[in-house]
Amino acid sequence: MDVCLKAEANVYTNLFSLFSCLVFSIVPLKGNRQMLSLVVQTLLLSFGIVLSYEINTYNPDYGVYIGDLSSPETDIAGQVFIVNATTLQIFNLTFTPTQQDLYFWLDDKESPTKEGIKAHTYEYGITPLGPFSEENDRVVVHVPEKHRIDEFKSFSIYSFKSDKNFGSLVLPENVKIPKSVALNSEFTGKRYKLRSGPLYVIDRRTIKVYGFTFEGNKAPKTYFYAGRGASVSYSSGVKVAIRGKDEKEISEISENYRGGKDIILELPENYDIFHIDWISVYCYKYRVNFGSVLVPTDDTLANLPPYVPSFKKNSDEKPMTHGVLKGSAERRNFTFQLGDIEHIKNYNGNLRSPKYVWHVNSVMSPDLYLVRNVTYNFNVEGGREKIIPEFYNPLYIGDDEEGGYLELSQNEVEKVTVYSPEPVESQTGPLCIWIQNKDKAADEQDAYLDCDGWPDDVHSFAFTPNETTPSVLYYNSGNNFNMGGRIFIVDELPEDIADSAEVPYNREKWHTLALSRQRADKVNGGKATLAAAFMIILTIALA
């Protein structure tokens, strides 16, 4: 406890050391002091005790600390660390979104400007930020493709529309960036054709094996195995998971790997590259090492990126399946209307889904198959009311998957090619919404169509894909993100893919009902306007 007493001399600057000493004195070390250090830091954070770090210094658990997000005008705060050249992570983020267009923002100036670019998260992609789940201890932020963190001078939470900074930090000069490391070692063995290319240590717990070759379909009960000691042994090792294969539990290597596939290994939760001496392709049944690689003991791995856990999806989350509409000779017209998706859980696989998505010919966000050199007519009925963002949806066709063209920064707009008529904001029409029929009778459809517009007010445009049109495009809303779907441009329509069933409806009937309602509204509105005018005149006269 002597070390603990020394740490007590300065509680504030050595709180972590003091708490660590207490934990280490109670819990047996067993060679796992670094894991206990991480536990201590987690406990301190859970009690609201924020550890202070020196700017531009490396922490093996979190990365390189570059500062705190802060603003005198908002309650936004958070400690920001560089994970690698394209990833940041924020701990203790205090963030309550107060408006609809806040983004993580990177800029080559010390304060955010409209010339900067968005940085995206798993939860929201490039869409505006919302609240983050308290179940996750960090927020992971990714730099857009073809960019690196050291190209920028500031990181912020920024309102693009109001050009307002809600919290920012200036990146240090000559910022340090943790780097992955390629090892000179390779797997090689005399049995079951074992060999590989070099190993690449991505971060503390993740190793990539290039060109892995192994007859796993013939080898008896074999696993990747990692452990400590001068030689590979059954008693000092642990099974290692293959990413994409061993998500729930680690199973034996049963595939015949022929060298055409790279694999990624993930060390178990209580292990990292600093706490193993070897990685083996190991026969668990007969306790035979088919081939192994030694981990360097020098400072080769000194500045590795920290391990960042994969985002945890809900266990009951299922991939969204999309319908299909083929542009056959009988179907040259496609009508784009809105439909609510409140009844669908995890529509697009992340935490935020739009309230409405495009329904094409009554089918929710289907894949469209269109034939080259054939002209199709697109009818737009997604609303044109700018004062209600959800009901302002210009339709456009482009090579960007997320949509929201009118909400993109100039930097992002320059990367998008639009294949429908421009300007995008002109492609609007009346509002039609497919609404779930919650109280339907047995003979009624699951959804019904409600429209608010005039019969002759539907907007349309023609689209003719040709030989130079990309094979995959997207239809989207110009004002809202993640509302659309894919368009496959083909020479011939696929015969092995079935069309989705359309819900029959009479659009003119619905417009007639809407027309009657609007006429009534106009009459009532006219009466109200006259009454208001009369009251104004009366007030002036009395004054």
KEBA-767368 format. One line per field, with one value per residue (C-alpha): residue number from 1; x, y, z. Coordinates in nm, 4 decimals. Layout:
resi <- c(NUM	...) $
px <- c(X	...) $
py <- c(Y	...) $
pz <- c(Z	...) $
//
This chain:
resi <- c(1	2	3	4	5	6	7	8	9	10	11	12	13	14	15	16	17	18	19	20	21	22	23	24	25	26	27	28	29	30	31	32	33	34	35	36	37	38	39	40	41	42	43	44	45	46	47	48	49	50	51	52	53	54	55	56	57	58	59	60	61	62	63	64	65	66	67	68	69	70	71	72	73	74	75	76	77	78	79	80	81	82	83	84	85	86	87	88	89	90	91	92	93	94	95	96	97	98	99	100	101	102	103	104	105	106	107	108	109	110	111	112	113	114	115	116	117	118	119	120	121	122	123	124	125	126	127	128	129	130	131	132	133	134	135	136	137	138	139	140	141	142	143	144	145	146	147	148	149	150	151	152	153	154	155	156	157	158	159	160	161	162	163	164	165	166	167	168	169	170	171	172	173	174	175	176	177	178	179	180	181	182	183	184	185	186	187	188	189	190	191	192	193	194	195	196	197	198	199	200	201	202	203	204	205	206	207	208	209	210	211	212	213	214	215	216	217	218	219	220	221	222	223	224	225	226	227	228	229	230	231	232	233	234	235	236	237	238	239	240	241	242	243	244	245	246	247	248	249	250	251	252	253	254	255	256	257	258	259	260	261	262	263	264	265	266	267	268	269	270	271	272	273	274	275	276	277	278	279	280	281	282	283	284	285	286	287	288	289	290	291	292	293	294	295	296	297	298	299	300	301	302	303	304	305	306	307	308	309	310	311	312	313	314	315	316	317	318	319	320	321	322	323	324	325	326	327	328	329	330	331	332	333	334	335	336	337	338	339	340	341	342	343	344	345	346	347	348	349	350	351	352	353	354	355	356	357	358	359	360	361	362	363	364	365	366	367	368	369	370	371	372	373	374	375	376	377	378	379	380	381	382	383	384	385	386	387	388	389	390	391	392	393	394	395	396	397	398	399	400	401	402	403	404	405	406	407	408	409	410	411	412	413	414	415	416	417	418	419	420	421	422	423	424	425	426	427	428	429	430	431	432	433	434	435	436	437	438	439	440	441	442	443	444	445	446	447	448	449	450	451	452	453	454	455	456	457	458	459	460	461	462	463	464	465	466	467	468	469	470	471	472	473	474	475	476	477	478	479	480	481	482	483	484	485	486	487	488	489	490	491	492	493	494	495	496	497	498	499	500	501	502	503	504	505	506	507	508	509	510	511	512	513	514	515	516	517	518	519	520	521	522	523	524	525	526	527	528	529	530	531	532	533	534	535	536	537	538	539	540	541	542	543) $
px <- c(0.0000	0.3049	0.2356	-0.1249	-0.0122	0.2093	-0.0783	-0.2980	-0.0731	-0.2431	-0.5955	-0.7102	-0.4176	-0.3651	-0.7239	-0.6877	-0.3639	-0.5199	-0.8305	-0.6145	-0.3992	-0.7035	-0.8434	-0.5079	-0.4640	-0.8024	-0.8164	-0.5409	-0.3469	-0.2797	-0.0958	-0.3970	-0.3213	-0.4142	-0.7618	-0.8087	-0.6964	-0.9764	-1.2239	-1.1066	-1.1521	-1.4987	-1.5915	-1.4668	-1.6654	-1.9765	-1.9493	-1.9198	-1.5482	-1.3929	-1.0270	-0.8142	-0.5705	-0.2957	-0.3717	-0.2194	-0.1156	-0.1787	-0.3931	-0.3929	-0.7569	-0.9058	-0.6615	-0.5056	-0.6814	-0.7449	-0.9632	-1.3129	-1.6123	-1.7319	-1.9367	-2.0226	-2.3723	-2.4786	-2.4549	-2.2695	-1.9555	-1.7481	-1.3930	-1.2727	-1.0098	-0.8599	-0.8948	-0.7208	-0.6853	-1.0570	-1.2307	-1.2979	-1.4708	-1.6363	-1.6782	-1.9098	-2.0990	-2.3568	-2.5863	-2.9523	-3.0474	-3.2297	-3.2961	-3.3286	-3.0093	-2.7159	-2.4199	-2.0755	-1.8596	-1.4974	-1.3408	-1.0002	-1.0550	-1.0415	-1.4144	-1.6843	-1.7996	-2.0374	-1.7340	-1.6653	-1.7927	-2.0172	-1.8745	-2.1157	-2.2145	-2.3677	-2.6841	-2.7588	-2.5324	-2.5178	-2.8646	-2.9101	-2.8116	-3.0616	-3.0267	-2.7766	-2.8587	-2.7340	-2.6562	-2.3465	-2.0498	-1.9195	-2.0173	-1.8069	-1.7662	-1.6333	-1.4574	-1.6001	-1.4247	-1.1041	-1.0377	-0.8167	-0.8526	-0.5195	-0.6526	-0.8729	-0.8259	-1.1519	-1.4202	-1.7633	-2.1335	-2.2669	-2.5956	-2.5619	-2.8741	-2.8156	-2.4350	-2.3988	-2.1347	-2.2853	-1.9570	-1.6123	-1.2451	-0.9327	-0.7172	-0.3576	-0.0791	0.1157	-0.1608	-0.0597	-0.2620	-0.2574	-0.1541	-0.2244	0.0846	0.1749	0.3716	0.6354	0.5066	0.2831	0.1012	0.2726	0.2435	0.2867	-0.0672	-0.3899	-0.2095	-0.1841	-0.0365	-0.1247	-0.0033	0.1187	-0.0819	-0.2058	-0.2836	-0.5752	-0.6154	-0.5520	-0.8024	-0.8411	-0.6004	-0.6409	-0.4969	-0.4331	-0.4828	-0.5626	-0.5318	-0.6393	-0.8362	-1.0677	-1.3179	-1.0620	-0.8880	-1.0298	-1.1861	-0.9528	-0.9737	-0.7719	-0.6081	-0.4136	-0.2274	0.0791	0.4064	0.7154	0.5328	0.1780	-0.0056	-0.3628	-0.3677	-0.2495	-0.4648	-0.8140	-1.0260	-1.0372	-1.3439	-1.3548	-1.5524	-1.8681	-1.8644	-1.8513	-2.0881	-2.2727	-2.0264	-1.6893	-1.7173	-1.4433	-1.2804	-1.4809	-1.4466	-1.1959	-1.0037	-0.8183	-0.6317	-0.8805	-1.0280	-0.8852	-1.0193	-1.0397	-0.9806	-1.1204	-0.9536	-1.1855	-1.3049	-1.0426	-0.7498	-0.5604	-0.2468	-0.0337	-0.1396	-0.0687	0.2577	0.1298	-0.1617	-0.2079	-0.4177	-0.4738	-0.6270	-0.8362	-0.9188	-0.5630	-0.3865	-0.1677	-0.0296	-0.0701	0.1123	0.1582	0.2776	0.4676	0.3638	0.6496	0.7822	0.9521	0.7798	0.6479	0.2906	0.3377	0.0868	-0.1893	-0.5451	-0.7662	-1.0329	-1.3764	-1.6674	-1.9013	-2.2370	-2.4796	-2.7927	-3.1152	-3.1314	-3.4735	-3.3674	-3.4268	-3.3061	-3.5670	-3.7023	-3.8061	-4.0651	-3.9915	-4.1527	-4.0346	-4.0712	-4.2454	-4.4400	-4.7527	-4.5898	-4.4417	-4.5856	-4.4671	-4.6497	-4.4504	-4.6539	-4.5728	-4.6429	-4.5967	-4.3695	-4.4477	-4.5675	-4.2271	-3.9475	-3.5934	-3.6937	-3.3437	-3.1364	-3.0299	-3.1797	-3.3450	-3.5924	-3.7924	-4.1580	-4.2550	-4.0941	-4.1722	-4.4430	-4.4246	-4.7482	-4.8580	-4.5496	-4.3224	-3.9766	-3.9455	-3.6493	-3.7264	-3.5961	-3.5899	-3.4791	-3.2279	-3.3595	-3.7159	-3.8963	-4.0759	-4.3100	-4.2682	-4.5689	-4.4795	-4.7244	-4.5000	-4.6090	-4.4766	-4.5390	-4.1996	-4.3252	-4.3767	-4.0487	-4.2046	-4.4527	-4.2012	-4.0515	-3.9112	-3.8402	-3.5034	-3.2937	-2.9249	-2.6231	-2.6459	-2.8087	-2.9206	-3.0968	-3.1640	-2.9978	-3.1258	-2.9893	-2.6356	-2.3351	-2.1664	-1.8895	-2.1430	-2.3464	-2.0357	-2.0068	-2.3654	-2.4814	-2.8531	-3.0130	-3.3654	-3.4650	-3.3235	-3.3573	-3.4425	-3.6709	-3.9064	-4.0033	-4.2859	-4.6533	-4.9624	-4.9578	-5.0791	-5.0134	-5.0699	-5.1968	-5.2200	-5.5810	-5.5639	-5.9377	-5.9935	-6.2745	-6.2027	-6.2668	-6.0593	-5.6975	-5.4165	-5.3654	-5.5679	-5.4698	-5.5438	-5.4678	-5.4692	-5.4481	-5.6223	-5.6860	-5.4914	-5.2088	-5.0050	-4.6491	-4.4680	-4.1333	-3.9886	-3.6815	-3.5023	-3.1942	-2.9413	-2.6108	-2.4144	-2.6555	-2.5025	-2.6430	-2.7569	-2.9241	-3.1504	-3.4805	-3.5037	-3.6542	-3.4612	-3.5621	-3.5593	-3.3066	-3.3434	-3.6849	-3.6093	-3.4895	-3.2807	-3.3215	-3.1522	-3.0857	-3.0847	-3.0774	-3.3490	-3.5881	-3.4970	-3.7330	-3.6384	-3.7573	-4.1290	-4.3216	-4.4783	-4.8547	-4.9887	-5.2757	-5.5607	-5.6910	-5.8675	-5.6494	-5.9116	-6.1643	-5.9290	-5.8499	-6.2198	-6.2689	-5.9718	-6.1089	-6.4443	-6.2685	-6.0484	-6.3443	-6.5132	-6.1922	-6.1664	-6.5244	-6.4784	-6.1382	-6.2869	-6.5530	-6.2887	-6.0769	-6.3710	-6.4568	-6.0972	-6.0841	-6.4103	-6.2740	-5.9567	-6.1573	-6.3885	-6.0931	-5.9363	-6.2662	-6.3218	-5.9692) $
py <- c(0.0000	0.2336	0.3368	0.4115	0.6422	0.8334	0.8716	1.0104	1.3166	1.4744	1.3357	1.5401	1.4795	1.1211	1.0061	0.7369	0.6095	0.6047	0.4175	0.1774	0.0995	0.0229	-0.2099	-0.3794	-0.4367	-0.6117	-0.7995	-1.0525	-0.9254	-1.2547	-1.0693	-0.8620	-0.5191	-0.3429	-0.4947	-0.3775	-0.0302	-0.0236	-0.1370	0.1436	0.4048	0.2750	0.2927	0.6487	0.7515	0.5839	0.8034	1.1135	1.1557	1.2717	1.1894	1.4658	1.3996	1.5994	1.7213	1.5130	1.2251	0.8571	0.6416	0.2713	0.2291	0.5342	0.6701	1.0145	1.2812	1.5984	1.7986	1.8558	1.9669	2.2825	2.5957	2.8824	2.9004	2.5331	2.2372	2.0264	1.8593	1.5471	1.4138	1.3457	1.0866	0.9884	0.6140	0.6066	0.8271	0.8099	0.7565	0.9571	0.8515	1.0731	0.9814	1.1470	1.3211	1.5630	1.6410	1.7356	1.8232	2.1562	2.1812	1.9595	2.0283	1.9593	1.7608	1.6485	1.8744	1.8854	2.2003	2.3132	2.6357	2.6707	2.7422	2.5598	2.7112	2.6024	2.4944	2.2110	1.8542	1.6281	1.3423	1.0522	0.8035	0.4575	0.5860	0.8704	0.8415	1.1831	1.2780	1.5361	1.4225	1.3074	1.1681	0.8888	0.5775	0.5733	0.2026	0.2902	0.4316	0.6228	0.7846	0.6774	0.9307	0.8496	1.0807	1.0757	0.8653	0.9991	1.2206	1.1928	1.3595	1.5378	1.7313	1.9385	2.2005	2.1778	1.9318	2.0647	2.0141	2.2569	2.3846	2.3999	2.6113	2.8726	2.8648	2.8297	2.6517	2.4505	2.3173	2.2689	2.2021	2.2928	1.9966	2.0200	2.0863	1.7781	1.5639	1.2083	0.9320	0.5701	0.3334	-0.0272	-0.2465	-0.5097	-0.8054	-0.9900	-1.3233	-1.5620	-1.8843	-2.1866	-2.5562	-2.9033	-3.0240	-2.9421	-2.6979	-2.4308	-2.1016	-1.7337	-1.3913	-1.1462	-1.0618	-0.7051	-0.5833	-0.3439	-0.2538	-0.4042	-0.6841	-0.7165	-0.8969	-0.9409	-1.2512	-1.2079	-1.4933	-1.7605	-2.1171	-2.4175	-2.7370	-2.6790	-2.9249	-3.2049	-3.0929	-3.2362	-2.9825	-2.6923	-2.3312	-2.0141	-2.0093	-1.7377	-1.7366	-1.6641	-1.8470	-1.9403	-2.2144	-2.2972	-2.4990	-2.6046	-2.4817	-2.1254	-2.0426	-1.9313	-1.9697	-1.6706	-1.5667	-1.5114	-1.1952	-1.2626	-1.6310	-1.6494	-1.3696	-1.5687	-1.8443	-1.9620	-2.2663	-2.4809	-2.4008	-2.6158	-2.4257	-2.5072	-2.1799	-2.1593	-1.8306	-1.6113	-1.4752	-1.2563	-1.3202	-1.0992	-1.2357	-1.0766	-1.1547	-1.2265	-0.9433	-0.9914	-1.0228	-0.7932	-0.8101	-0.6918	-0.9885	-1.2730	-1.4158	-1.6283	-1.6988	-2.0549	-2.2678	-2.5301	-2.8782	-2.8706	-3.2396	-3.3773	-3.0679	-3.0160	-2.6844	-2.6879	-2.3559	-2.0378	-1.6778	-1.5026	-1.1550	-0.8986	-0.8126	-0.4838	-0.1455	-0.2355	-0.2272	0.0695	0.3074	0.0766	0.2096	0.1227	-0.1414	0.0048	-0.2339	-0.2995	-0.1316	-0.3692	-0.4355	-0.5487	-0.9274	-0.9239	-0.6876	-0.8396	-0.7089	-0.5006	-0.6754	-0.4624	-0.5227	-0.5243	-0.3372	-0.4097	-0.1572	-0.3902	-0.2936	-0.2832	-0.0601	0.2598	0.4849	0.4987	0.7067	0.8183	0.8818	0.8825	0.6125	0.6059	0.3383	0.3717	0.0107	-0.1150	-0.1731	-0.0705	0.0177	0.0978	-0.0842	0.2086	0.4099	0.6761	0.6058	0.8667	0.9059	0.8588	0.6803	0.6679	0.4232	0.3505	0.2276	0.1547	-0.0636	0.0556	0.1662	-0.1108	-0.1934	-0.0713	-0.2513	-0.0232	-0.1100	0.1037	0.3249	0.2966	0.6103	0.5963	0.8511	0.9395	1.0995	1.2927	1.3134	1.3723	1.7206	2.0690	2.2455	2.3843	2.4977	2.1307	1.9504	1.6022	1.7073	1.8738	1.6011	1.6833	1.3561	1.3064	1.0240	1.0234	0.8138	0.8975	0.6384	0.8542	1.1344	1.4783	1.6579	2.0020	1.9466	1.8601	2.0862	2.2232	1.9700	1.6853	1.8227	1.8210	1.4439	1.3688	1.3234	1.3863	1.1972	1.3424	1.6911	1.9834	2.1921	1.9246	2.1544	2.1897	1.8216	1.8408	1.7538	1.7320	1.5274	1.1661	0.9391	0.5688	0.5314	0.2089	0.1029	0.0215	-0.0420	-0.2206	-0.4622	-0.8136	-0.7193	-0.3982	-0.3340	-0.2946	0.0641	0.3341	0.6363	0.9917	1.2795	1.6552	1.8108	1.8973	1.6388	1.8355	1.9283	1.6056	1.6751	1.4341	1.3995	1.1539	0.9387	0.7483	0.5499	0.4896	0.3078	0.5507	0.5395	0.3598	0.0159	0.1220	0.4513	0.5683	0.7531	0.9844	1.2929	1.6132	1.7399	1.4312	1.1517	0.7731	0.7803	0.6085	0.2925	0.1423	0.1569	-0.1187	-0.0248	-0.3399	-0.4461	-0.7047	-0.7474	-1.0415	-1.3361	-1.4971	-1.2004	-1.1645	-0.8376	-0.7211	-0.6997	-0.3471	-0.2311	-0.1275	0.2241	0.4909	0.7984	1.0199	0.9156	1.0185	1.3458	1.4104	1.3648	1.5898	1.8439	1.8539	1.8980	2.1754	2.3564	2.3487	2.4715	2.7523	2.8619	2.8497	3.0118	3.2878	3.3568	3.3706	3.6099	3.8447	3.8380	3.9161	4.2032	4.3434	4.3331	4.5160	4.7911	4.8205	4.8500	5.1273	5.3179	5.2997	5.4185) $
pz <- c(0.0000	0.0017	-0.3575	-0.2616	0.0176	-0.2240	-0.4673	-0.1885	-0.1590	-0.4585	-0.4850	-0.7806	-1.0116	-0.9007	-0.8409	-1.1032	-0.9465	-0.6008	-0.7111	-0.9134	-0.6133	-0.4035	-0.6686	-0.7290	-0.3548	-0.3364	-0.6670	-0.7592	-1.0597	-1.2376	-1.5133	-1.6116	-1.4689	-1.7954	-1.7931	-1.4323	-1.5383	-1.7915	-1.5245	-1.2958	-1.5682	-1.6405	-1.2707	-1.2436	-1.5509	-1.4131	-1.1007	-1.3181	-1.2525	-1.5772	-1.6210	-1.7651	-2.0468	-2.2088	-2.5616	-2.8416	-2.6160	-2.6836	-2.4579	-2.5489	-2.4430	-2.6162	-2.8750	-2.9079	-2.7021	-2.9031	-2.6653	-2.5304	-2.7303	-2.5602	-2.6093	-2.3728	-2.5241	-2.5051	-2.2695	-2.5287	-2.3954	-2.4602	-2.4665	-2.8213	-2.9167	-3.2513	-3.3111	-3.6498	-3.9573	-4.0374	-3.7018	-3.3855	-3.0661	-2.8073	-2.4410	-2.1882	-2.4661	-2.3312	-2.6189	-2.6403	-3.0000	-2.9977	-3.3705	-3.6741	-3.8680	-3.6347	-3.7701	-3.6653	-3.8786	-3.9960	-4.1360	-4.2564	-4.0601	-3.6826	-3.6684	-3.8678	-4.1961	-4.4706	-4.6739	-4.4267	-4.4514	-4.2436	-4.0421	-4.0002	-3.7316	-3.7462	-3.5832	-3.8222	-4.1246	-4.2917	-4.1644	-3.8861	-3.5378	-3.2805	-2.9293	-2.8670	-2.6688	-2.3091	-2.3517	-2.5563	-2.3662	-2.6651	-2.9941	-3.2916	-3.5727	-3.9202	-4.1645	-4.5208	-4.7844	-4.9391	-4.6354	-4.3265	-3.9902	-4.0208	-4.3230	-4.0911	-3.8225	-3.6297	-3.5219	-3.4249	-3.3795	-3.6358	-3.7757	-4.1520	-4.2120	-3.9424	-3.9779	-3.5992	-3.3961	-3.1088	-2.9713	-3.1209	-3.0678	-3.2625	-3.3631	-3.2360	-3.4837	-3.5921	-3.4495	-3.3677	-3.5314	-3.4100	-3.6885	-3.7718	-3.8172	-4.0760	-3.9356	-4.1323	-4.0010	-4.1959	-4.1162	-4.2618	-4.1837	-4.3283	-4.2705	-4.4541	-4.6867	-4.4170	-4.5327	-4.5521	-4.6495	-4.3833	-4.0741	-4.0263	-3.6734	-3.7241	-3.3566	-3.0143	-3.0595	-3.4366	-3.6719	-4.0464	-4.2129	-4.5850	-4.8298	-4.5743	-4.7085	-4.5031	-4.5610	-4.2692	-4.4122	-4.3520	-4.0330	-3.7077	-3.4676	-3.5414	-3.4173	-3.4213	-3.0811	-2.8955	-2.5664	-2.3597	-2.3135	-2.5090	-2.6998	-2.8047	-2.5423	-2.4768	-2.1156	-2.1859	-2.4876	-2.5784	-2.8922	-3.1287	-3.3291	-3.7057	-3.7811	-3.9764	-3.8844	-3.5060	-3.4066	-3.1389	-3.0492	-3.1735	-3.3968	-3.5473	-3.8813	-4.1210	-4.4489	-4.7216	-4.7493	-5.0817	-5.0437	-5.2215	-4.9011	-4.6277	-4.2802	-3.9725	-3.6234	-3.3076	-2.9767	-2.6804	-2.4594	-2.1851	-2.4272	-2.6583	-2.8718	-2.5757	-2.3659	-2.6042	-2.7321	-3.0209	-3.2528	-3.3723	-3.6050	-3.3397	-3.3348	-3.0211	-3.0360	-3.0452	-2.9082	-3.2127	-3.3351	-3.7154	-3.7481	-3.5452	-3.5551	-3.2749	-3.1589	-3.1566	-2.8124	-2.9133	-2.9605	-3.3089	-3.1770	-2.9426	-3.1064	-3.2244	-3.2620	-2.9649	-3.0085	-3.0845	-3.0226	-3.3110	-3.2852	-3.1137	-3.3148	-3.1592	-3.1422	-3.3066	-3.5842	-3.9251	-4.2604	-4.4353	-4.7440	-5.0399	-5.3035	-5.6768	-5.9645	-6.3171	-6.5967	-6.8393	-7.1512	-6.9344	-6.6746	-6.8104	-6.5381	-6.1786	-5.9196	-5.6157	-5.3014	-4.9314	-4.6767	-4.3010	-4.1525	-3.7824	-3.7879	-3.9099	-3.6598	-3.7611	-4.1145	-4.2351	-3.9753	-3.7597	-3.4773	-3.6897	-3.9646	-4.1541	-4.0663	-4.4306	-4.7264	-5.0951	-5.1977	-5.5702	-5.7254	-5.3675	-5.2923	-5.0094	-5.1330	-5.3941	-5.6144	-5.9660	-6.2754	-6.5806	-6.9333	-7.1188	-7.4022	-7.2753	-7.1558	-6.8230	-6.6691	-6.3020	-6.1282	-5.8130	-5.5234	-5.2216	-5.1182	-5.1854	-4.8522	-4.7492	-4.4101	-4.3131	-4.3958	-4.3859	-4.6564	-4.8882	-5.1046	-5.4468	-5.6269	-5.7924	-5.9350	-5.8486	-5.7582	-5.3857	-5.1642	-4.8707	-5.0600	-4.9097	-5.2022	-5.0991	-4.7467	-4.8572	-4.8151	-5.1255	-5.0798	-5.0814	-5.3734	-5.5919	-5.5420	-5.6533	-6.0119	-6.0714	-6.3609	-6.3397	-6.4633	-6.2676	-6.0626	-5.8097	-5.6097	-5.9067	-5.9078	-5.6538	-5.6616	-5.4422	-5.1240	-5.1165	-4.8166	-4.7648	-4.4082	-4.2110	-4.1599	-3.7891	-3.7500	-4.0786	-4.1421	-4.2652	-4.6290	-4.6232	-4.7281	-4.4742	-4.5890	-4.7556	-4.9618	-4.8545	-5.0916	-5.0618	-5.4061	-5.7305	-6.0051	-6.2657	-6.0280	-6.0422	-6.1534	-6.3863	-6.5566	-6.8081	-6.7477	-7.0240	-6.9160	-7.1947	-7.2530	-7.0312	-6.7366	-6.4347	-6.3601	-6.0107	-5.9227	-5.6414	-5.6215	-5.3224	-5.1654	-5.2150	-4.8720	-4.6461	-4.6002	-4.6335	-4.8004	-5.1281	-5.2923	-5.5700	-5.9461	-6.1458	-6.5067	-6.7211	-7.0852	-7.0231	-6.7335	-6.5070	-6.5347	-6.2029	-5.9942	-5.9302	-5.9312	-5.6076	-5.5897	-5.6211	-5.4002	-5.6308	-5.5853	-5.7867	-5.7784	-5.9434	-5.6803	-5.4034	-5.5752	-5.6193	-5.2462	-5.1793	-5.4254	-5.2480	-4.9147	-5.0498	-5.2015	-4.8625	-4.7000	-4.9541	-4.8894	-4.5136	-4.5440	-4.7615	-4.5022	-4.2307	-4.4402	-4.4988	-4.1293	-4.0368	-4.2871	-4.1520	-3.7944	-3.9007	-4.0743	-3.7746	-3.5364	-3.7448	-3.7656	-3.3897	-3.3240) $
//
